[in-house]
Amino acid sequence: MTKAADAAGVVALVGTEFRWDPAVEAVRAAIAGGRIGRPHTVTVVRSYPILADAEAGAPGWWFDPARGGGWLRANGTHLLDQLHLWLGPIAEVSATLGQAVPRPGGGADDGYGVLLRTASGAVGIIQECAAVWGAPVEVTRVAGTAGTVSIVDGRAHLETADGTHDLSAAPSHPDAADSSRPWTAAEIAAYTGLAGWLYRHLDDGSTGEQRPATFADGLAVLRVVEAIQASAEQGHAVTITPGGGP
């Protein structure tokens, strides 16, 4: 698909819309601008009650490994895309996949843990579980030689020797009309940001500093997903070769 899109010269995007979350973009800009120096440690820890109930409603494919199901593919792909955007390619992973809540017929993972190393030398951890009773927990931090950037309560913050700085701009679309659930301002900004980029690009070819994930980006993320799955099955670290698979 990637080769075909490139050969055809068409616009081909992956729907990782959270690149347009104001906090995610603020983190990217801070790292790209050198405000934390050389990134060396990344920490992403998240838990949600979405799948804590064994009868929780969700799209059927979420629980079907044969159809790409599992929380790693449903949500982890977004986080891997963000790390790819912020820090560049991931070069090595050591991982486990888990199922906190048993489901009829087995089913796919509802949580996972990944130790990782990027090609640039940063190390980190991603731990997620979607089957945890209680209030959601979200920790996102990238530490560098000159500072640390983090996302707290949906806003990006930079901490340096000079103190703490709020980096997030106000979302451009704070309200959602006729919504069947309480959408957050960040979610609205993410979806409308991606749609706006596509409209402008198709209208006049403009791009801007923010860019969506291309098919090549999506392929890179899926290679990391395959490496995570291989590591979990084989019980050892897996190296991801540049431009190739695990």
DABELUR-V821222 format. One record per pair of residues at least 4 apart in sequence whose C-alpha atoms are under 6 Angstrom apart, sorted by sequence separation. I is the first residue (numbers start at 1). J is the second residue. If there is no record, write none. Layout:
BEGIN
((I & J) (I & J))
END
This chain:
BEGIN
((29 & 33) (31 & 35) (65 & 69) (71 & 75) (72 & 76) (73 & 77) (83 & 87) (84 & 88) (118 & 122) (144 & 148) (151 & 155) (159 & 163) (189 & 193) (192 & 196) (197 & 201) (199 & 203) (200 & 204) (201 & 205) (213 & 217) (230 & 234) (231 & 235) (241 & 245) (5 & 10) (30 & 35) (51 & 56) (64 & 69) (84 & 89) (117 & 122) (143 & 148) (151 & 156) (159 & 164) (201 & 206) (231 & 236) (240 & 245) (61 & 67) (63 & 69) (117 & 123) (142 & 148) (150 & 156) (158 & 164) (201 & 207) (231 & 237) (240 & 246) (62 & 69) (63 & 70) (116 & 123) (142 & 149) (150 & 157) (158 & 165) (231 & 238) (239 & 246) (61 & 69) (62 & 70) (116 & 124) (141 & 149) (149 & 157) (157 & 165) (115 & 124) (141 & 150) (149 & 158) (157 & 166) (99 & 109) (115 & 125) (140 & 150) (148 & 158) (157 & 167) (98 & 109) (99 & 110) (114 & 125) (140 & 151) (148 & 159) (156 & 167) (174 & 185) (227 & 238) (114 & 126) (147 & 159) (156 & 168) (98 & 111) (113 & 126) (147 & 160) (155 & 168) (98 & 112) (113 & 127) (97 & 112) (112 & 127) (96 & 112) (112 & 128) (173 & 189) (96 & 113) (111 & 128) (95 & 113) (111 & 129) (171 & 189) (95 & 114) (110 & 129) (227 & 246) (94 & 114) (110 & 130) (94 & 115) (93 & 115) (223 & 245) (93 & 116) (92 & 116) (92 & 117) (91 & 117) (90 & 117) (91 & 118) (90 & 118) (91 & 119) (89 & 118) (90 & 119) (89 & 119) (70 & 108) (71 & 109) (69 & 108) (70 & 109) (71 & 110) (70 & 110) (71 & 111) (64 & 107) (65 & 108) (63 & 107) (64 & 108) (63 & 108) (28 & 86) (16 & 78) (51 & 130) (52 & 131) (50 & 130) (51 & 131) (52 & 132) (41 & 122) (43 & 124) (45 & 126) (47 & 128) (49 & 130) (52 & 133) (40 & 122) (41 & 123) (42 & 124) (43 & 125) (44 & 126) (45 & 127) (46 & 128) (47 & 129) (48 & 130) (49 & 131) (41 & 124) (45 & 128) (47 & 130) (49 & 132) (48 & 132) (49 & 133) (48 & 136) (47 & 136) (47 & 137) (46 & 137) (46 & 138) (45 & 138) (45 & 139) (44 & 139) (44 & 140) (43 & 140) (43 & 141) (42 & 141) (42 & 142) (41 & 142) (41 & 143) (39 & 143) (40 & 144) (39 & 144) (38 & 144) (37 & 144) (38 & 145) (36 & 144) (37 & 145) (37 & 146) (36 & 146) (36 & 147) (36 & 148) (23 & 155) (23 & 156) (95 & 228) (95 & 231) (96 & 232) (94 & 231) (95 & 232) (26 & 168) (94 & 237) (93 & 237) (23 & 168) (93 & 238) (92 & 238) (92 & 239) (91 & 239) (92 & 240) (91 & 240) (21 & 186) (21 & 190) (20 & 190) (18 & 190) (17 & 190) (20 & 193) (17 & 191) (17 & 194) (14 & 213) (13 & 213) (14 & 214) (13 & 214) (13 & 215) (2 & 215))
END
